[in-house]
Amino acid sequence: MPEDKIESEIRTFLVDNFIFDSTIELGTESSLMENGIVDSTGILEVLMWVESTFGIHVEDSEVLPENFDSIGSMTRYVVRKFGLEEVA
C-alpha cells in the first residue's frame, strides 16, 4: 500500500471518529494528544483500528508518542511495520 494511501486512511479515520468541529484543520505533524483530539482512551481505539485496518500487530513497547501522536508518525510507523521504508 502506498504511503500516501496509508496517510489518507489514517486522516479519514481520525476526522470521522475524533474531530467533531469542521473548522479544525489537522496538520500531518500536529500532536493529537496536545491538541485534545485523542485522549488515552481514544489512543486504544486508534491502536485497534490500525491493527485491523493494516493487518499489523502493535507491540506494547511500540505504543509511544513517536509512533502514534500525529498522522505523520502513524504513517511512518505503519510503513515501517510493512517494511516499506526505502534504504537510505
N, C-alpha and C positions, 0 to 999 in steps of 0.2 A: 504494500500500500504506500503510495507516495506521501512524503512528509506534509505537503500542503493539504492533502485529503485528511490526514490524521488531525492536523491543526483545526481544520474546518469542523470535523466531527466533535472535537473537544469543545470548541467555541459554541457550537449549536447546542450541545448538551447543557453547558453552563448557563447560557442565555435562557433556554427553555425551562430550566429547573431551579435556577437561583436568582435570576435578575428579573424583578417584577416591575421595575421602573424603566420604561423605554428610553428615558433620557440618559441613562448610564451607558457610557461607552467603555468597553473592556479592552484595554490595550494588551498586546501579546505578552508583555513582561509585567503587567500590573499585578501586584500581590493580591491574591484572592482573600487571604486572611486579614491583612492590614486594611483592606477596603471594605471589610464586613460582608463580602459576597458569600464566602463559605466559612462556617464555623467548625468546631471539632467534630460535631455530629455529621455535618454536611460532607466533611472530607471522607468519612466512611462510605457514604453514598457514592462519592466520586470514585473511590477505590474499587468498589464493587462494579460500578459501571465500566471502568477502564478494563478490569479483568474480563467481564462478559463481552464487551464490545470488541476488544482487540485479541481476546483469547490468550492472554498472558497471565502469569501468576505474580502478584506483588508480594515480595517478601517483607516481613515485618521490619527488617533492617533497612528497607528501601523507602519506607514511609517517612520522608524527610522533606523539609521545605524546598530544598534544591531540586526535588523531583516533582512536587505537587503544588507549589504555591502560585503558579501562573500558567497560562495557556502554553507559553513557550517552554517552561520547564517540564510540563506534562508531555508535550510533543516530543521533546528531546529524550525524555525517559522512555516513551513508547518506541521511538526509533531505535534506541539502544537495545531495548528488550527484543526487538525484531532482528537485531544485528544488522541494521541497515546503514549504520554510520559509515561514512567513507573514511578510508585510512588516509591520514594527512601525509 
